Amino acid sequence: MFIKLLKKGTIILSFFSFLVGTSPVYASSSKTTADYSEAITQAHRTYKEKGYVWSKYMQLYRTDWDYLNMSLRNFESNRIYKDANGIPMVQYYGKHEYNPVTTAQWALAAHGRYVRSKKESDLKEFISLSDGLLNMQGSDGAFRYQFTFKKPELDTVFKPGWTSAMSQGQALSVFSRAYSLTGNTKYLIAGQLSLNYLMTPKQKGGVLTDLSDISVNYKNYLFFEEYVTEKDNYTLNGFMFTLFGLYDWSQLQTDRQYGQVIASESFRKGIQSLKLLLRKYDIGGFSTYDLSHLTMKKPPHIVPLYHSVHIYQLHALWTITHDQYLKNYSNKWISYVENAAVPDSAASGNPEGKVNETINQFKKAYYAYSHYASNHKQLIPETEIHKEYNRAKIYYQSAVNELNKTNPANKAALRTKLDDQYQIFITQRVIPYIDAYTYAEKRLKPKVDALETAIAAGDLDQTEALYHEVSRELKAGTAILHSFYGADARNLLLSQYKTPAQHIHSILQKPVTVKMLLDQVQTLSDQGSIDQARETIIKGDSLIKDIMPENKFNSKLLIEAEKLRNTLQ
């Protein structure tokens, strides 16, 4: 990322050093989402005031096209000047320095202009910048920053010679494009060196780490650190930029290998890590820049600009992987900023009006799912109810702040009224609905879908195992589907999720019983208890006769029963 000057002369590394207003917003150090509401509200205000956008950079990602629409960016800044060869130098602490990421992004922008315009001047600039980046590479493949860099939010000062996974990854994106256009093998050699260093573990001076600072259970998942710190911070955008580099390199067509297989496998593993971590960056209403709030016990690090960066990065990765989970998060984070209700100052100084305005928002969140079900005869889209829920939390925190600031004579009564209404409409209605929907969509439905797949495949053991899992859900888990207000929404949820589970459970009851009986017969036969095995299968004949070959599971079951009979004769 580029480095951006903040107040009082401090600096923070950020994606566009020349963009103004990308300073972080810090939330309370408390771990509860409700306590983040004030910081989230401020982040929304900043996001709207600065006019940050994500749609401009959404694209169907292609290795031969304009990298994340980089050519559409404005690279003008009074902190950057070009050297005699046209290579950008960025001002830090009063001195201009070469920044590998700045150079890589200028190169990618020039490439984007060339593939759009086919102008030789753009191609020439791209090659010049690619060569400038290559000249910054060390013999070990690393792109080392030759200046001290302070990262106060991570309590870290990087000494000259520090490295970053993002530099290595974006170099791969540049060199893969340079080779594709020129056929010059020097870019293949440079890319392979960059990849080699990218795969160097942190413990050996590299940028590759694992997720064990999140959980010891995640130690086999990899992560490429933009900022290498003692406790990993897991900066999100830098990691995703690195994944694009790995993907670009993996797609190169060459006569021999220059690390493409390693790049491909690392990209695949990186996507696995990304999917595992995404929910941890989501604090309800906004995404965080990194996970220092988990690994370093700091307040969540929120940088409004980067929320839009995360959105279009996830979208582009979805177009590569076709993994809907990535698309879902991109859409969810879009919903956080599009049409987000940010409490304005209209009720400022009027605490009672502020409380009443907030209670109306609580009711709106409840009506969002209950009235939607009644009026449309379908469930509200998941992103919409989350949006209303997050609005309610933001309004609640804003009202609490107003009460504390104005300290009216009836403060206690107003706070009680506020909390009571939050309890009624949010805690007792909206949250149980969200919990029920999440259970149905993320737990019950996948098991029913897997069961249907096993039946269609005729997988006897898997069908039996999944049948028992669905049985347990129907006995205990599905109680959550009855636990919220709103009869129409509740009935829709039950009909769409519980009823199909009950149906498939019902039609499998006898077949699975027969499967268990056949397993028992087989065990007795294997143990040499032939007479007992015969008696057992005879007792089950009435059940077996009721089984119709209406699906592959039943058909295979009948075949197995016949085989056992023949064996026992």
N, C-alpha and C positions, 0 to 999 in steps of 0.2 A: 504494500500500500504506500501511497505517497505520504509525505509528512506535512502536517499542517500546523501553523502557528496558532497557539491559543492565547488566552489572557496572560499577562504578567510574564511574557517571554517563554512560557513553557510550550512544548510541542507534542503533538500526538500523531502517530502514523495513521494516515487515512487514505482512502482509495483515490481521491482527487485532491492533491495538495493545493490546487488552485481554487477549489470550491469554498465558498464562505459559509460558515454556520454549521459545520459538521461536528461541533463539540459535543461531548457525551452528556447525557442526562443520567444522574445516579438516583436509584431508588433507595428506599429504606433498607437497612441490612437485615430486617426481619424476613423470614422465609415465606410468609403468607402472601398470596397474590393480592389480597385486599389492601395490604400495606404498600403495594407497589402502585396503587391507583394514582396517587398524586404525580409520581414521576411519569407514568404512562400518559396522563392527561397533558403534562408539559411536553412530552414527546410528540403527541398529536398536534399540539399547537405549533410547535416548531416545524413539524413536517408540513403543515398547511401553509404557514407563513413563508417558508422557504420555497414552496412550490415543487417539492420533490416528486418525481414521477417514476413509475416502473414500466408503463406501457410502451414508452419509446424504445425500450431495449429488449422487449420480448421478441423472441425469434425461434424459428425452427433451426436448431444449431447444425451447422455444416462446417467441416474442416476447410473447405475451399471458399468460404464466404466471409463476410465482414464479421469478425469476432465480437459477438454480443453487441453488434451495431456500434463498435468503438469509434467508427469514423464520424458518428453523429455528435460526438462529444466536443465541448469547447475546451481546448487545451491552453488558452491564453491565461497568463498569470504574470504579475510583476515580480514574482519570486523565481521565475525560470528564465534562463537565457540559453542560447545555443552557442556551443563552441565553434571553432573554425570549420569543423566537419559536420555541423548541423546536429550534434548530439546534445540533448538537453542537460542542463545542470541546475539543480535546485538549491535554493538558499536555506541553510541551516545555521543558526547562531551567527549570522553575519557573513558566512562564507559559502560559496557555491560548490556543490559536490555532485558527483555522478551518482545516480540512483538507478540500479538495474531494473526495477519495476517501472519507473518513469520511462526509461528508454524502451522497455518491452511494450508498454502501452502505446507510446508514440509510434513504434514500429507496426503494431497491430492496427492502429488507426490508419496509417499510411497504406497498409495492405487492404484495408476495407475500402479506402477511397479508390485504390487501383482496380479492385474487382468490380466496383460499381461503374467506374469511368473508363477503364482501360487506357488511361493516360500514362505515357512513358515517364513523365515527371514524378508521378506517384509511385511507380515501380522503382525508379531510381532512388527515391527517398526511402522506400521500404528496405531496399538492399543496404543502403548506407547505414540506416539505423540498426538493422540486423547485424551488420559487421561491427558497429559500435558496441552493441551488446556483447558480441562474441569476444571483443577485446577486453571486456571487463571480467571475463571468466578466468579463474585460476587453473593451474595444472591439474588440481583434484576435481575439477568440474564445478566448484562452488563460485557463486557470485557474492563476493564479500563487500560489505559496506565499509567504506574507509573513513567513517566519522563516528563520533560518539552520538548515541541516540538515547534520549530519556523517555521512558514509558511510565509516568508517575502512577497511572491507574493500576499498573502491575508491580509497583514498587521496584522497578528494574531500570538499570542504566546499562545499555549495551555498549561495550567498548569497540573501538575500531577493529574490523575483522569479523563482525557478527554476520550471521547468515539467516536466510528466511526461505521456507518452503515455497512461498508465493513467487519469489524470484526464480527459483528453479523451475517451477511449474509453468510460469508465463514464458520463460525462455524456451521451453519445449513447444509451446504454441507458436512462438516466433520462428524457431529453427525448422519446425515441420513445414511451415508455409514457405519459408525461404528455399528449402530443398525442393519442394514441389514445383516452385516457379523456375528455379535455376538448374536443378540437377547437380549442384555443387556438393561434393561429399564432405566438404569442411563443416557443413551444417549438420550432417549426420553424426560426425565425430563429436561436435560440440554438444549436440542433443544427447548423445549417449553418455557423455561425461556429466552433463547436468542431471540426467536420470540416475546415474551411479551415485552422485552425491545426495540426491533426494532420498535414496534408499538407505543412506547411512544413519544408523540409530543415534538418537540424542546422546546416549552414554558414550559414543565414540566421536562426539563433536559434530554430529549431523542434526537433521531436522525431523527425523522420523521417530514417532513415539507411539504409545498405545493408550488405551482408555482406562488404565488401572487407577488413575487419579479420580475417576468417577466411581468406579467399583472394581474390586479385585476380580469380579466375575467377567469383566470386560477386557482382561489383559491380552486376549488373543485378537482384539480388534485394533487396526492401525489408525494412525492420524498423522497428518503432516502439519507441523506447527509453523504458522507465520512468524510468531514470536516465541523463541525457545526460552522458557523460564524454568526455574527449579521445579515448581509445581506447575504442571501443564495448565494452560488457560483455554485452549481449544477455540481459537478465533475462527468464526464460522466462514466469513466471506473468503479469507485467504485459503482455507481448506478447499472450498469449492472451486476457486480459481486454479488451484493445483490439480484438482480432478480434471478440469478441462484440458490442462496440459498433458496429463497422462492419456486421456482419450485421444487427443490430437496425435500424439506420438504413436499410440497403438494402431492407428489407421494408416500409417505410412506403408507404401508399397516399395520394397527394396529387394535387391538380389540376395542379400544376406541379412542376418539379424543385427539390428542396432539397439536391441533392448525392447522391441515392440511387444514381445510376449510378456515380459516383466511389467511393462506399462499397462497392458491389458488386464492382467491379473490384479495389479495394484489398484486400478480404477474400479474393478469389480469389488474388491475388498473395501475400498474407500466408500463406495455407495452403501455397503452394508453398515459401516460405521456411521455414516450420515443419517441413515434411517433410524438407527438405534438412538442417536443423540437429538434429533430434531425437536422432540417434545420438551427437552430440557432447556432449549433456547426460548421456548414459548412461555411467557409469564402472564399470558392472558391479556390481550389488547396490544401487544407489541412483541417483537423479537429482540433478543439481546445480542450484543456484538460478540460476546464470548461467554465462557462458562466460569469466569473467575468468581462469580457469586456462589458457585458450588465447590470449586477446588481451593479457593483462597479465602472463602467466607467474607467476600466483599459485597457491597451493594451491587445489584444488577447493573451491568454496564450497557446503557442504552444509547445508541447513536442514531438519531432519526434517519439520516441519509441512508444508512446501511440496511434499514428495513426494506427500502425499495430495491437495493442491490440483492438482498437475499431472495426477494420475490422473483426477479427475472433470472437469477442464477438457477433457482429450483425449477423454474419453468423450462429453461434450456436443458437442464439435466434430464427432466422428464421426456423431452423430445428425443433424447439419446437413448434412454433406458426403457421408455414406455412404462415406467413404474408409477402406477397411479398414486402411490403413497406420497411421492414427491410433488405431484400435481395438486394433491389435496392440501398439502401444507402451503404451497404457493397461493392457492385460492383462499385458504384460511387467513393468511397474512395480508392478502389483498383486502379481505373483508374488514380487517382491523382498521385500515386507513381510508377506505372508500366510504364516504357518507358516515364516517364516525361522528357521533354526537359528542362534541367537546363543550362542556358547560361554559357559557360565556359570562360576562360580568354584569348581565342585566339584573340579576338578583343580588349582586354584591351590596352589602350593607343592609340587606333585608333578609335576615336569617329565617324568618317564618316563611317568606315566599320561597326561599331556597329549599327549605324542607318540603314544602308542598310540591314544588317542581320536581324534586327528586322522587317523592312518593308516586307521582304520576308516571315517572320513568319505570319504577318497579312494576306498576300495573301494566304498562305497555309491554314489558318483557314477558309477563305472564300471558297477556292477551295474544302476544306474537304467536305462541304455539297453540294455545287453546282455540282462539278464534280462527286461525288459519285452518286448523283441522275441520272446524265446523263449516267454514265457508267454502273451502276447496276440496273437501273430502280426501285430503292427503296430508302427510306429515310435512311440516315446515322444513326447508333445506337446513342441513346441519350448520352451515356457515351463518345463516340468518339468526338462528336462536343464540348462537355463540356471540354474535355481534350485539344483540339486545342485552344479553347477560353481562357482557363486558361494559356496555354503556351504563347499565344499572350500577355496577361496581364503581365506575368512574364518578357517576353522579353522587353516589353515597359518600365517597371520600371527599368530594368537593363540598358537600353539605356539612360534613363533620369539620372540615377546615374552616368553613364560614362561621360555624357556631363557636369554634375556638377563638377565631379572630375577633368576632364582634362581641362575644361574651354577653348575650342579652340576659335580662332578668329571668326570663322563663327558659333559660338554656337547658336545664335538666328535663323539663317537660317536653321540649322540642326534641331533645336527643332520644328520650324514651319513645316518643311518637315515631321518630325516624327508624329506630331499631326494631320496634314492634312491626312496622309495616315491611321492613326488610325481611324479618322472620316469616311473615305471612306469605308474601309474594315471591321472594327469592329463595329463602332457605327451605320452605315447605312446598314450593310449587315448581319454580324454574329449575333449581338444582336437581330435585328428584326426577324431573322429566329428562334432563340432559343425561343423568346417570342411567336412567332406564333405556334411553335411545342408544347410548354408548354401549351398554351391556348387550343390547339386542344386535347391534350392527357389528361390534368388534369381538363379541364372544359367542353368542348363540348362533348367529347366522353362519360364521365360518365353520362351525362344527356340523351344522346341518348340510352345508354345501359340500364339505369333505365327505360326509356320510353318503350323500347322493353320488358323488364321484366314485367312492368305493363300491357301491352297489352296481353302478354301470360297468365298472371294471371287473366285477365278479371276484373281488378280493375278500375272501371269507373271513380271515383273521382281522383285517382292518375294519371291515363292516361291523363285526361283533364288538370290537373295541370302541369304535365311534358310537355305536348304538348305546352302549353303557354310558358313555360320556353325555350323550343327549338325554338319556334317562335321568342322570344326576341333575342336569340343568333343569329339566321339567319338574323334578321333585323339590328343588330348593332354589336354584338360581333365578327362575322366571318369576319368583314372587316380587322382584323389583319392578316388573312391568305393570303391577297393579298399584304401585305405591305413590302415585302422584295425582293431583287434581286435573280435571279436564276429561270428561267422559268420552268425547269424540276422539280426542288425541289418544287416549288410553285404548279405546276399541280398535283404532287403526293400527296402533303398535302391536296389539295382541294378534290381530288378524294377519298382519304382514310377517310376524316373526314367530309367535308362539304356536299359532294354528298349524303352520307348515311343519314345525317340529313335532307337534302332537300327531299329525297325519303320518309322517314317515316313521315315527316311533310305533304307531299302531299297526301299520302294514308289515313291520319287521318283527313284531312280537313273537309270532309263531316261528318264522324262519330262523330267528336267532336262537330260540329255544331248541329247535332241531339241530342247529349248528353245535350248540353246547352238548347236546345228547350224543351227536356223532363223535365229538372230541372225547367224550367219556368212553364210548364204545372202542375207539381207537386205542385209548390208553389201556383199557382192560385187555384188548387183543395183544398189544405190545408186551404186557406183563404175563401173557400166557393164560389168562383167565377167559378162555374161549366160550365156555358155557355161559358164564355171567355176561359176557359181551353179547351173545346171541339173545339172552333174555332181555337185555336192556334195549336192543334195537327192535325187538318184537313189541315191547311196551310202547315204543315211540312210533310204531307204524301208523296209528290213527292220526298223529300229528303230521307225519311225513306225507300221508295221503292228501292232507288239506293244502299242501304247498303246491301252488300253480307256477309254472315256468314263465312268469310274466316279466322277469328281468334277469339279467345275467347272474346276479347273486343266487336267486332261487334255482335257476337252471343248473348252475355249478353245484349247488347244494344237493339237488336230486341225483346228479351224476355221482357225487361222493357217497351218497347213501347206497346207491346201487352197487358201487365198487366194494363197499364194506360188506354188504350182504353176500356178494359172491365170494369174498375172501373168507367169510365165516362158514360157508357151506362145507 
